[in-house]
Amino acid sequence: MRATMLPLTALIALGAAVITAQDDARFTARSELVLLDVAVTNDRGGFVSGLPADSFRVFEEGRPQKLAFFAEQDAPATIGVLLDSSGSMLVNRDRMIAGITSLAQASNPDDEFLPLVFNERVTRVLNAQPEFTGDPLQLREALTNSLTVSGKTAFYDALSEAIDGVGKGSHERRVVVVLSDGGDNASRMTFDELLEKVQSSNVVIYTIALIDPVALGHNAGALRRLAKVTGGLAFEPKTRDIIGKAFRVIAADIRSRYTLAYEPEDTSSGKVKHVRVLVASPDHKDVKVRTRTGYVAGSFEAPASQSEGTQ
């Protein structure tokens, strides 16, 4: 395995020496490393690129940690797109399809997409095998032919299926982009059960809340919480015209990440460890840091939450 293609799972076996993406390093099984997928942005929300490893400080339970791996990389991802096709989404149908198409066009050329639409049931848009595509035109055509708007809303069940679906993709980086009003009136799963599953996965969730102010049952707060606990972003467009801008920001955010890893002192299984990342930019300007802030020691999957810090 090469450093530039480092898996973004919670714990992997690596050597303890500090590694950067440019090093021709061989990894060994001498230690378990905690990996963090980190976004760093300025006060305008733009990605801060080119930061060296010594700009980052990582703390576990308040104690400083020594970096064992550092990279700024645009690694390919498996991206689930989950579109609400319940009756409340009718007015947003065409803009949702256009936005997903623009997301695919702006993504890493090696990204693969799993399109899903849902009302009270989940429908996999690409019926043929494989269920993933990297072709924006194929993605748009499949959505156009499949996105009929009607029925109730089983959002919790649909997001659970999307998490399972991206887990079957070919890339270690996993993302789900959700377009919905956040309401649910048909799921078997509860929100607490969904949240537990989200926190136990390595999926980053981005949400776009499409709210009809006269409709009942929407829940933008649920969408915000799901994005926050995974280190993603939540958008609540006030007008339909700015939905496309949200997609462009998401595409850039997925591609603009730092990967950090450190060797934990205590690997006792089942213990929740809290992590914080601080960044000191060379020009001394404040930056915002968004990443997971928790993991379960000794576990392959890691609960996650979001933190914004400056230094």
VOVEX-912534 format. One record per residue: x, y negated, z of N, C-alpha, C, CB in turn; residue in three letters. Coordinates in steps of 0.02 Angstrom, whole numbers, plus 50000, padded with zeros to 5 digits. Glycine has a CB too. Layout:
<nodes>
n_east:n_north:n_up:ca_east:ca_north:ca_up:c_east:c_north:c_up:cb_east:cb_north:cb_up:residu
X:Y:Z:X:Y:Z:X:Y:Z:X:Y:Z:Ala
...
</nodes>
This chain:
<nodes>
n_east:n_north:n_up:ca_east:ca_north:ca_up:c_east:c_north:c_up:cb_east:cb_north:cb_up:residu
50042:50059:50000:50000:50000:50000:50044:49938:50000:49952:50000:50061:Met
50027:49887:49959:50066:49826:49956:50036:49773:50001:50071:49801:49884:Arg
50077:49727:50024:50053:49675:50067:49999:49632:50034:50110:49631:50090:Ala
50005:49621:49970:49957:49578:49935:49888:49611:49929:49983:49561:49867:Thr
49883:49675:49941:49819:49709:49937:49799:49737:50005:49821:49764:49885:Met
49817:49702:50058:49804:49725:50126:49730:49734:50139:49834:49676:50176:Leu
49707:49791:50164:49636:49800:50179:49614:49752:50234:49622:49871:50200:Pro
49554:49726:50229:49529:49679:50278:49484:49713:50328:49492:49623:50243:Leu
49501:49773:50348:49465:49806:50402:49493:49783:50469:49471:49883:50396:Thr
49460:49802:50524:49477:49774:50589:49545:49798:50613:49424:49793:50640:Ala
49560:49861:50606:49623:49889:50631:49654:49933:50578:49612:49928:50696:Leu
49717:49924:50563:49752:49968:50517:49822:49981:50544:49755:49937:50446:Ile
49854:50032:50516:49921:50049:50538:49973:50012:50496:49933:50124:50534:Ala
50014:49972:50531:50065:49933:50497:50128:49931:50541:50040:49860:50483:Leu
50182:49909:50512:50242:49898:50551:50236:49835:50593:50303:49893:50506:Gly
50279:49828:50643:50273:49772:50689:50310:49710:50666:50298:49791:50756:Ala
50354:49715:50617:50390:49657:50593:50344:49609:50557:50448:49678:50548:Ala
50360:49543:50560:50319:49494:50526:50324:49504:50451:50340:49422:50546:Val
50266:49505:50417:50263:49518:50345:50224:49461:50313:50230:49586:50330:Ile
50247:49436:50257:50208:49389:50217:50190:49423:50152:50247:49323:50205:Thr
50144:49392:50115:50120:49423:50053:50175:49427:50001:50062:49383:50025:Ala
50228:49387:50008:50282:49388:49959:50334:49442:49974:50315:49321:49955:Gln
50332:49470:50034:50382:49520:50052:50369:49586:50017:50383:49529:50127:Asp
50421:49620:49998:50415:49688:49973:50425:49735:50032:50467:49704:49914:Asp
50371:49742:50072:50378:49777:50136:50344:49844:50134:50349:49734:50193:Ala
50370:49890:50171:50339:49955:50180:50305:49957:50248:50392:50012:50173:Arg
50243:49979:50248:50205:49983:50310:50214:50051:50342:50131:49968:50299:Phe
50217:50053:50407:50224:50116:50443:50164:50125:50490:50291:50119:50482:Thr
50162:50180:50525:50107:50194:50570:50128:50184:50642:50081:50266:50560:Ala
50172:50135:50655:50197:50126:50722:50151:50086:50767:50264:50093:50719:Arg
50103:50049:50739:50061:50007:50781:49995:49993:50747:50097:49941:50797:Ser
49944:49977:50788:49880:49955:50763:49879:49879:50762:49822:49984:50804:Glu
49857:49850:50706:49853:49778:50701:49781:49755:50694:49894:49753:50641:Leu
49765:49701:50728:49700:49668:50721:49706:49618:50664:49678:49633:50787:Val
49660:49623:50616:49661:49578:50558:49606:49526:50564:49652:49618:50494:Leu
49623:49465:50544:49576:49410:50545:49574:49377:50477:49594:49358:50600:Leu
49513:49368:50451:49501:49334:50387:49483:49262:50405:49444:49369:50345:Asp
49526:49213:50387:49522:49145:50414:49510:49094:50359:49585:49128:50454:Val
49460:49051:50368:49449:48994:50324:49471:48931:50361:49374:48989:50302:Ala
49509:48888:50327:49532:48825:50355:49508:48769:50309:49610:48824:50364:Val
49470:48722:50336:49442:48668:50296:49456:48600:50326:49367:48677:50287:Thr
49455:48548:50283:49465:48480:50307:49398:48448:50325:49501:48437:50254:Asn
49399:48383:50340:49337:48351:50364:49285:48343:50308:49353:48284:50393:Asp
49305:48355:50246:49257:48353:50190:49233:48423:50170:49289:48318:50129:Arg
49256:48473:50206:49236:48541:50192:49279:48576:50140:49167:48542:50169:Gly
49332:48543:50115:49375:48574:50065:49426:48620:50097:49410:48521:50026:Gly
49445:48673:50061:49493:48721:50086:49562:48689:50091:49496:48783:50040:Phe
49595:48701:50147:49663:48676:50158:49711:48733:50139:49675:48652:50232:Val
49744:48726:50083:49788:48779:50058:49861:48764:50074:49779:48788:49982:Ser
49903:48814:50064:49975:48805:50069:50002:48799:50140:49994:48745:50033:Gly
49964:48817:50190:49988:48814:50259:50036:48871:50272:49930:48816:50309:Leu
50092:48857:50306:50139:48911:50323:50115:48950:50384:50210:48882:50336:Pro
50146:49006:50395:50126:49049:50451:50133:49014:50518:50167:49113:50450:Ala
50185:48971:50524:50195:48941:50590:50145:48885:50605:50265:48913:50594:Asp
50098:48871:50558:50044:48824:50573:49988:48857:50613:50016:48796:50509:Ser
49988:48924:50616:49934:48962:50647:49955:48987:50716:49913:49021:50603:Phe
49910:48981:50763:49919:49011:50829:49858:49053:50846:49932:48956:50884:Arg
49870:49115:50866:49816:49162:50882:49818:49178:50956:49822:49226:50838:Val
49760:49178:50987:49754:49194:51058:49704:49251:51066:49733:49132:51099:Phe
49722:49300:51108:49675:49352:51128:49665:49347:51203:49701:49422:51107:Glu
49602:49337:51222:49586:49327:51293:49629:49271:51323:49595:49393:51333:Glu
49642:49220:51283:49680:49162:51307:49756:49170:51304:49661:49147:51375:Gly
49781:49229:51286:49852:49241:51284:49878:49237:51212:49869:49310:51315:Arg
49933:49201:51200:49959:49194:51132:49983:49261:51104:50017:49144:51131:Pro
49973:49270:51038:49992:49332:51004:50043:49316:50949:49929:49367:50975:Gln
50087:49363:50936:50137:49356:50884:50111:49385:50819:50203:49390:50904:Lys
50113:49344:50766:50089:49368:50701:50134:49423:50674:50086:49310:50652:Leu
50102:49475:50648:50138:49529:50614:50126:49529:50539:50118:49595:50644:Ala
50075:49492:50517:50061:49486:50446:50029:49419:50433:50015:49544:50421:Phe
50046:49388:50377:50017:49324:50357:50014:49321:50281:50057:49265:50386:Phe
49957:49300:50255:49951:49291:50182:49895:49242:50166:49937:49359:50147:Ala
49906:49202:50115:49853:49163:50084:49839:49197:50018:49873:49087:50075:Glu
49780:49228:50011:49768:49269:49952:49696:49266:49929:49788:49341:49967:Gln
49688:49269:49864:49622:49274:49832:49611:49347:49815:49617:49227:49769:Asp
49595:49387:49866:49586:49459:49856:49516:49473:49829:49598:49498:49922:Ala
49508:49522:49785:49442:49538:49758:49396:49564:49813:49447:49590:49703:Pro
49331:49555:49802:49281:49573:49852:49223:49611:49820:49255:49511:49888:Ala
49190:49651:49861:49125:49680:49843:49072:49635:49872:49117:49755:49869:Thr
49029:49607:49829:48982:49555:49850:48911:49579:49837:48995:49489:49812:Ile
48873:49586:49890:48802:49599:49884:48764:49534:49878:48776:49641:49943:Gly
48717:49530:49831:48672:49473:49826:48602:49497:49841:48676:49438:49755:Val
48572:49469:49893:48509:49493:49919:48457:49437:49910:48514:49513:49994:Leu
48410:49448:49864:48361:49397:49846:48292:49415:49871:48360:49387:49770:Leu
48262:49369:49906:48194:49376:49931:48145:49368:49873:48179:49324:49987:Asp
48106:49420:49859:48057:49417:49805:47986:49419:49832:48068:49474:49756:Ser
47978:49401:49896:47910:49399:49924:47873:49338:49895:47912:49396:50001:Ser
47809:49334:49908:47767:49283:49876:47790:49212:49890:47697:49291:49899:Gly
47822:49199:49947:47842:49131:49964:47900:49105:49922:47861:49128:50037:Ser
47932:49148:49883:47991:49129:49845:47977:49111:49772:48041:49184:49848:Met
47914:49111:49752:47896:49103:49681:47926:49039:49651:47821:49101:49673:Leu
47923:48984:49688:47945:48920:49661:48021:48918:49651:47924:48863:49706:Val
48058:48962:49683:48131:48962:49680:48160:49014:49633:48159:48972:49749:Asn
48118:49052:49599:48142:49110:49561:48197:49092:49511:48084:49141:49524:Arg
48185:49045:49467:48234:49030:49414:48298:49001:49443:48203:48981:49365:Asp
48292:48959:49494:48353:48930:49524:48394:48983:49560:48334:48874:49573:Arg
48362:49033:49590:48399:49087:49622:48440:49125:49570:48351:49135:49659:Met
48410:49141:49513:48445:49178:49461:48503:49137:49433:48398:49198:49405:Ile
48491:49073:49420:48544:49029:49394:48601:49023:49444:48516:48960:49377:Ala
48585:49018:49508:48636:49011:49559:48679:49073:49566:48605:48995:49625:Gly
48648:49131:49565:48686:49194:49568:48732:49201:49508:48638:49254:49573:Ile
48707:49181:49449:48749:49184:49389:48810:49139:49395:48708:49165:49327:Thr
48800:49078:49420:48856:49032:49428:48905:49057:49481:48831:48962:49448:Ser
48881:49090:49533:48925:49120:49583:48970:49172:49551:48883:49151:49640:Leu
48941:49215:49510:48980:49268:49478:49031:49238:49430:48933:49316:49440:Ala
49013:49185:49395:49059:49154:49347:49118:49120:49382:49021:49103:49305:Gln
49107:49098:49444:49160:49063:49481:49200:49110:49527:49131:49008:49523:Ala
49184:49173:49527:49216:49221:49573:49281:49249:49544:49168:49277:49589:Ser
49317:49285:49587:49376:49321:49565:49357:49368:49508:49408:49361:49625:Asn
49396:49371:49454:49378:49414:49397:49370:49487:49415:49430:49407:49344:Pro
49401:49509:49471:49396:49579:49491:49341:49591:49542:49461:49601:49520:Asp
49303:49540:49560:49247:49550:49606:49194:49596:49574:49215:49483:49626:Asp
49158:49631:49616:49102:49672:49592:49040:49652:49632:49117:49748:49600:Glu
48982:49653:49598:48920:49629:49628:48869:49686:49633:48891:49571:49587:Phe
48835:49687:49690:48779:49733:49701:48716:49691:49709:48792:49779:49764:Leu
48675:49683:49656:48614:49643:49661:48556:49682:49690:48595:49614:49593:Pro
48523:49653:49739:48465:49684:49771:48410:49632:49777:48483:49713:49841:Leu
48348:49651:49764:48291:49608:49777:48245:49644:49825:48254:49589:49710:Val
48208:49606:49864:48166:49638:49914:48101:49598:49925:48204:49645:49981:Phe
48049:49634:49940:47989:49607:49972:47976:49653:50032:47927:49603:49923:Asn
47923:49695:50030:47917:49745:50083:47960:49806:50069:47845:49766:50091:Glu
47988:49809:50008:48034:49863:49989:48097:49832:49959:48001:49912:49940:Arg
48151:49870:49958:48214:49849:49928:48220:49881:49859:48275:49866:49973:Val
48238:49842:49809:48247:49867:49741:48318:49855:49719:48196:49835:49692:Thr
48352:49907:49697:48419:49901:49669:48412:49883:49595:48461:49967:49678:Arg
48435:49825:49578:48422:49796:49512:48457:49835:49457:48445:49724:49510:Val
48517:49859:49469:48553:49898:49420:48536:49972:49430:48630:49886:49425:Leu
48489:49996:49392:48466:50065:49401:48517:50115:49376:48400:50076:49365:Asn
48556:50097:49324:48607:50142:49297:48667:50144:49343:48627:50120:49226:Ala
48706:50197:49337:48769:50203:49374:48826:50174:49334:48782:50277:49392:Gln
48874:50138:49365:48874:50123:49437:48825:50067:49454:48944:50104:49460:Pro
48811:50057:49519:48764:50006:49540:48796:49938:49546:48734:50026:49607:Glu
48861:49934:49532:48898:49871:49537:48914:49845:49467:48962:49880:49578:Phe
48920:49779:49461:48941:49749:49398:48985:49689:49412:48880:49729:49356:Thr
49032:49677:49367:49073:49617:49370:49057:49569:49313:49146:49635:49368:Gly
49004:49584:49275:48985:49545:49216:48930:49496:49235:48963:49591:49159:Asp
48943:49430:49235:48891:49381:49253:48829:49385:49208:48919:49311:49250:Pro
48838:49399:49144:48781:49402:49098:48738:49463:49112:48805:49403:49026:Leu
48770:49520:49127:48732:49580:49145:48694:49568:49210:48779:49640:49152:Gln
48726:49534:49257:48694:49519:49321:48632:49475:49310:48744:49484:49368:Leu
48639:49423:49269:48583:49378:49256:48526:49415:49221:48605:49319:49214:Arg
48542:49455:49172:48490:49491:49135:48453:49540:49180:48521:49529:49076:Glu
48491:49575:49223:48459:49623:49268:48412:49589:49317:48512:49663:49306:Ala
48433:49532:49343:48391:49495:49390:48329:49466:49355:48430:49438:49423:Leu
48339:49440:49295:48282:49411:49258:48229:49464:49244:48307:49382:49192:Thr
48250:49524:49230:48203:49578:49213:48172:49610:49275:48238:49631:49173:Asn
48200:49598:49334:48178:49635:49394:48146:49591:49447:48237:49671:49424:Ser
48158:49526:49446:48137:49483:49501:48065:49459:49491:48184:49423:49508:Leu
48018:49501:49510:47948:49482:49512:47931:49463:49583:47902:49539:49486:Thr
47897:49407:49592:47887:49379:49658:47818:49396:49684:47898:49303:49658:Val
47814:49436:49737:47750:49455:49766:47763:49494:49830:47708:49497:49716:Ser
47710:49504:49870:47714:49549:49926:47736:49519:49992:47759:49604:49909:Gly
47744:49562:50041:47767:49543:50107:47843:49541:50110:47739:49591:50161:Lys
47871:49533:50171:47943:49523:50178:47973:49570:50230:47959:49451:50197:Thr
48017:49616:50208:48054:49660:50254:48127:49640:50252:48044:49736:50234:Ala
48142:49580:50276:48209:49552:50271:48260:49592:50311:48210:49481:50294:Phe
48244:49610:50373:48292:49645:50416:48312:49712:50385:48262:49657:50486:Tyr
48263:49750:50361:48279:49814:50328:48321:49803:50266:48214:49851:50310:Asp
48307:49750:50229:48343:49738:50166:48416:49720:50179:48309:49682:50127:Ala
48429:49678:50229:48498:49660:50244:48536:49721:50270:48500:49604:50296:Leu
48503:49763:50309:48535:49825:50332:48556:49868:50272:48488:49864:50378:Ser
48512:49874:50222:48529:49913:50163:48584:49880:50122:48467:49923:50119:Glu
48585:49814:50120:48638:49779:50084:48706:49791:50116:48624:49704:50082:Ala
48709:49792:50182:48772:49806:50217:48796:49876:50201:48763:49797:50294:Ile
48750:49924:50201:48769:49992:50182:48792:49995:50110:48709:50040:50192:Asp
48759:49957:50066:48776:49959:49996:48845:49933:49980:48726:49920:49957:Gly
48864:49875:50009:48930:49848:49994:48985:49892:50024:48937:49777:50020:Val
48968:49930:50075:49016:49977:50104:49035:50033:50057:48988:50006:50167:Gly
48997:50043:50004:49012:50094:49954:49051:50066:49894:48948:50127:49930:Lys
49068:50001:49897:49105:49971:49843:49178:49989:49843:49098:49896:49846:Gly
49215:49964:49795:49285:49983:49786:49333:49935:49820:49301:49986:49713:Ser
49309:49880:49849:49354:49832:49881:49343:49831:49957:49343:49761:49852:His
49398:49817:49993:49394:49814:50066:49359:49751:50089:49464:49817:50096:Glu
49366:49696:50053:49330:49634:50071:49257:49642:50052:49361:49571:50037:Arg
49212:49629:50100:49141:49640:50089:49102:49578:50109:49117:49702:50129:Arg
49057:49559:50065:49018:49497:50073:48946:49512:50055:49047:49439:50030:Val
48899:49479:50090:48829:49480:50069:48805:49408:50067:48785:49523:50117:Val
48777:49388:50010:48747:49322:50001:48671:49331:50002:48770:49288:49935:Val
48638:49296:50048:48566:49304:50059:48529:49242:50037:48551:49320:50133:Val
48476:49250:49997:48430:49196:49980:48362:49215:50005:48429:49182:49903:Leu
48338:49179:50055:48275:49197:50088:48253:49139:50131:48284:49262:50131:Ser
48191:49142:50156:48169:49094:50206:48180:49120:50277:48096:49075:50196:Asp
48208:49181:50282:48224:49209:50347:48166:49243:50383:48251:49157:50390:Gly
48106:49237:50355:48048:49267:50387:48046:49342:50376:47984:49236:50361:Gly
48010:49377:50420:48003:49449:50414:47936:49470:50443:48061:49486:50450:Asp
47897:49506:50403:47833:49531:50428:47820:49603:50408:47777:49488:50402:Asn
47874:49640:50388:47863:49708:50365:47919:49757:50382:47853:49707:50291:Ala
47970:49736:50419:48027:49781:50432:48013:49831:50487:48089:49740:50450:Ser
48044:49888:50481:48045:49937:50536:48097:49917:50588:48060:50008:50509:Arg
48152:49887:50565:48206:49867:50609:48190:49800:50642:48272:49861:50570:Met
48210:49792:50705:48202:49727:50739:48262:49683:50725:48194:49738:50815:Thr
48255:49618:50740:48312:49573:50730:48371:49591:50774:48291:49501:50742:Phe
48358:49610:50836:48412:49629:50881:48450:49690:50854:48385:49644:50951:Asp
48414:49738:50827:48446:49797:50798:48488:49777:50737:48394:49850:50777:Glu
48462:49732:50696:48500:49707:50638:48563:49671:50660:48457:49661:50595:Leu
48556:49628:50710:48613:49589:50734:48668:49635:50760:48592:49540:50788:Leu
48649:49688:50795:48698:49735:50820:48736:49769:50762:48664:49788:50863:Glu
48699:49786:50709:48731:49817:50651:48777:49767:50616:48678:49842:50602:Lys
48756:49705:50609:48798:49653:50578:48862:49644:50617:48760:49587:50573:Val
48857:49641:50683:48915:49630:50725:48963:49689:50726:48893:49614:50795:Gln
48939:49747:50707:48981:49807:50704:49010:49819:50635:48941:49867:50726:Ser
48998:49774:50589:49023:49782:50521:49078:49731:50508:48966:49774:50470:Ser
49111:49738:50451:49161:49690:50430:49136:49650:50371:49226:49726:50411:Asn
49071:49639:50367:49040:49602:50312:49033:49528:50332:48971:49632:50294:Val
49054:49484:50287:49044:49412:50296:48979:49394:50261:49104:49371:50267:Val
48935:49360:50297:48869:49343:50271:48863:49268:50258:48814:49366:50320:Ile
48839:49251:50198:48823:49183:50179:48747:49180:50168:48862:49159:50115:Tyr
48714:49128:50193:48642:49124:50186:48622:49057:50156:48607:49133:50254:Thr
48572:49059:50113:48541:48999:50086:48467:49002:50104:48551:48993:50008:Ile
48446:48957:50148:48377:48956:50172:48333:48919:50123:48373:48925:50243:Ala
48288:48954:50091:48242:48924:50043:48174:48918:50077:48237:48967:49977:Leu
48162:48860:50106:48105:48850:50150:48050:48810:50115:48126:48815:50215:Ile
47990:48839:50113:47931:48802:50091:47900:48771:50154:47880:48849:50053:Asp
47901:48705:50161:47878:48674:50224:47805:48688:50241:47888:48600:50220:Pro
47765:48707:50192:47694:48721:50207:47681:48794:50219:47651:48696:50150:Val
47732:48836:50208:47724:48908:50219:47736:48925:50293:47772:48948:50174:Ala
47706:48980:50314:47714:49003:50383:47764:49061:50385:47647:49025:50413:Leu
47795:49070:50444:47836:49129:50455:47909:49123:50435:47807:49185:50420:Gly
47932:49065:50412:48002:49060:50394:48045:49055:50457:48015:48999:50348:His
48109:49071:50451:48153:49074:50509:48225:49058:50489:48150:49144:50543:Asn
48238:48994:50478:48306:48972:50460:48356:48986:50516:48307:48898:50442:Ala
48332:48985:50577:48377:48999:50634:48407:49068:50631:48340:48990:50699:Gly
48369:49117:50609:48395:49185:50602:48450:49187:50550:48339:49235:50584:Ala
48441:49152:50494:48491:49150:50442:48555:49117:50467:48465:49113:50380:Leu
48548:49062:50504:48607:49028:50532:48646:49075:50579:48587:48965:50570:Arg
48610:49111:50620:48644:49154:50668:48681:49211:50634:48593:49183:50718:Arg
48651:49241:50583:48684:49295:50547:48747:49272:50512:48636:49326:50496:Leu
48746:49212:50484:48807:49185:50453:48860:49170:50505:48790:49121:50413:Ala
48839:49142:50561:48887:49121:50612:48925:49180:50641:48851:49084:50668:Lys
48892:49235:50657:48926:49290:50691:48974:49327:50646:48875:49338:50718:Val
48973:49313:50581:49019:49347:50535:49072:49301:50507:48980:49377:50478:Thr
49071:49237:50525:49120:49190:50497:49101:49164:50429:49187:49222:50494:Gly
49037:49172:50409:49014:49146:50345:48988:49075:50351:48961:49191:50317:Gly
48944:49056:50305:48915:48989:50304:48840:48995:50294:48947:48946:50248:Leu
48803:48947:50322:48731:48944:50314:48713:48877:50281:48694:48952:50382:Ala
48670:48880:50231:48648:48820:50195:48572:48814:50201:48670:48822:50121:Phe
48549:48752:50206:48478:48738:50209:48463:48680:50161:48454:48722:50282:Glu
48461:48694:50095:48451:48640:50046:48384:48605:50058:48453:48669:49975:Pro
48387:48538:50059:48326:48500:50069:48285:48494:50005:48343:48430:50095:Lys
48319:48499:49948:48285:48500:49884:48311:48559:49843:48294:48433:49846:Thr
48270:48583:49797:48290:48640:49756:48348:48623:49709:48231:48665:49716:Arg
48356:48558:49696:48408:48537:49648:48479:48551:49674:48401:48464:49633:Asp
48489:48557:49740:48556:48566:49767:48571:48638:49786:48565:48521:49828:Ile
48528:48684:49765:48542:48755:49776:48606:48775:49740:48483:48799:49753:Ile
48614:48750:49679:48674:48767:49640:48738:48746:49675:48671:48735:49572:Gly
48737:48689:49709:48797:48665:49745:48815:48714:49800:48785:48595:49774:Lys
48765:48741:49835:48778:48789:49888:48814:48850:49860:48713:48810:49922:Ala
48794:48874:49802:48827:48931:49771:48900:48916:49754:48789:48953:49708:Phe
48913:48856:49730:48982:48838:49713:49026:48836:49775:48984:48769:49678:Arg
48999:48811:49830:49037:48810:49893:49051:48881:49917:48999:48770:49947:Val
49001:48925:49912:49010:48995:49932:49064:49029:49891:48944:49033:49927:Ile
49062:49019:49825:49112:49050:49781:49182:49028:49801:49098:49032:49708:Ala
49191:48963:49814:49257:48938:49834:49277:48965:49902:49257:48862:49835:Ala
49230:48971:49948:49247:48994:50015:49268:49067:50015:49187:48985:50062:Asp
49235:49108:49975:49253:49179:49971:49325:49187:49946:49205:49217:49925:Ile
49345:49143:49899:49411:49149:49868:49466:49114:49906:49408:49122:49798:Arg
49448:49075:49958:49497:49033:49992:49504:49054:50065:49477:48958:49988:Ser
49545:49104:50076:49553:49132:50143:49626:49148:50158:49510:49195:50150:Arg
49642:49143:50222:49706:49168:50247:49693:49235:50283:49740:49117:50296:Tyr
49741:49280:50278:49737:49343:50315:49792:49343:50367:49743:49405:50267:Thr
49772:49352:50430:49819:49355:50486:49812:49422:50520:49808:49296:50536:Leu
49867:49447:50549:49864:49509:50588:49913:49505:50646:49879:49570:50544:Ala
49894:49536:50700:49938:49540:50759:49929:49607:50793:49924:49482:50808:Tyr
49980:49625:50832:49978:49688:50869:49951:49674:50939:50049:49720:50873:Glu
49893:49702:50957:49864:49689:51023:49903:49723:51079:49792:49710:51025:Pro
49902:49693:51137:49937:49722:51195:49897:49780:51225:49949:49669:51248:Glu
49831:49773:51225:49788:49823:51256:49741:49852:51203:49748:49792:51316:Asp
49746:49916:51190:49703:49948:51140:49652:49995:51172:49746:49986:51090:Thr
49635:49982:51235:49586:50024:51269:49520:50025:51230:49575:50000:51341:Ser
49496:50084:51214:49437:50090:51172:49375:50061:51207:49425:50163:51154:Ser
49334:50028:51167:49270:50005:51192:49270:49937:51224:49244:50053:51238:Gly
49328:49908:51237:49330:49842:51269:49325:49787:51216:49395:49835:51310:Lys
49280:49739:51229:49273:49682:51184:49329:49632:51198:49203:49649:51192:Val
49364:49613:51146:49418:49565:51151:49398:49501:51115:49484:49593:51122:Lys
49410:49444:51147:49393:49380:51117:49455:49348:51088:49360:49334:51169:His
49448:49324:51026:49505:49297:50989:49489:49226:50967:49520:49342:50927:Val
49541:49184:50969:49535:49115:50946:49594:49098:50902:49529:49066:51005:Arg
49582:49063:50847:49636:49041:50803:49637:48965:50801:49626:49071:50731:Val
49696:48936:50812:49706:48864:50806:49756:48851:50750:49732:48834:50873:Leu
49746:48796:50716:49790:48777:50660:49813:48706:50669:49754:48786:50592:Val
49879:48696:50663:49909:48629:50663:49931:48614:50592:49969:48625:50714:Ala
49897:48568:50559:49915:48552:50490:49978:48509:50488:49856:48517:50455:Ser
50019:48516:50436:50082:48478:50432:50072:48403:50433:50119:48498:50370:Pro
50015:48379:50406:50004:48307:50404:49968:48282:50467:49963:48288:50342:Asp
49960:48327:50516:49931:48310:50582:49857:48290:50578:49971:48254:50613:His
49824:48304:50522:49753:48291:50518:49714:48349:50548:49732:48280:50445:Lys
49656:48333:50575:49614:48385:50605:49588:48432:50550:49556:48355:50645:Asp
49586:48496:50566:49558:48545:50521:49509:48589:50560:49613:48589:50488:Val
49463:48619:50524:49415:48665:50555:49434:48737:50537:49343:48649:50532:Lys
49429:48781:50586:49448:48851:50577:49386:48894:50587:49504:48872:50627:Val
49372:48936:50538:49313:48979:50540:49334:49051:50530:49260:48958:50487:Arg
49320:49093:50581:49340:49163:50578:49300:49203:50629:49416:49171:50590:Thr
49310:49268:50627:49284:49310:50681:49320:49292:50746:49293:49386:50664:Arg
49284:49296:50801:49316:49283:50865:49310:49341:50913:49287:49221:50896:Thr
49292:49400:50888:49288:49458:50932:49299:49523:50895:49223:49460:50966:Gly
49324:49573:50930:49331:49640:50903:49327:49689:50960:49397:49649:50862:Tyr
49313:49752:50945:49311:49805:50995:49376:49844:50991:49249:49852:50985:Val
49414:49845:51044:49478:49881:51044:49467:49954:51031:49514:49871:51111:Ala
49510:49982:50988:49506:50053:50972:49451:50072:50925:49499:50091:51034:Gly
49416:50022:50897:49360:50035:50852:49378:50017:50781:49297:49997:50875:Ser
49355:50057:50732:49368:50042:50662:49332:49980:50640:49349:50101:50618:Phe
49269:49972:50663:49231:49912:50647:49235:49864:50706:49157:49930:50631:Glu
49225:49801:50693:49234:49750:50745:49176:49702:50747:49298:49712:50734:Ala
49145:49690:50807:49097:49637:50813:49129:49571:50796:49066:49636:50882:Pro
49090:49523:50773:49120:49462:50749:49078:49403:50769:49128:49464:50673:Ala
49110:49346:50774:49075:49283:50781:49117:49229:50751:49059:49269:50856:Ser
49091:49169:50752:49123:49114:50716:49149:49063:50765:49075:49082:50668:Gln
49206:49033:50749:49234:48981:50791:49260:48925:50747:49290:49009:50836:Ser
49248:48864:50768:49279:48807:50734:49322:48771:50786:49224:48759:50704:Glu
49387:48767:50772:49432:48735:50818:49478:48688:50782:49473:48786:50855:Gly
49503:48638:50817:49551:48591:50789:49609:48584:50836:49518:48524:50776:Thr
49663:48561:50806:49721:48547:50848:49763:48495:50814:49762:48611:50861:Gln
</nodes>
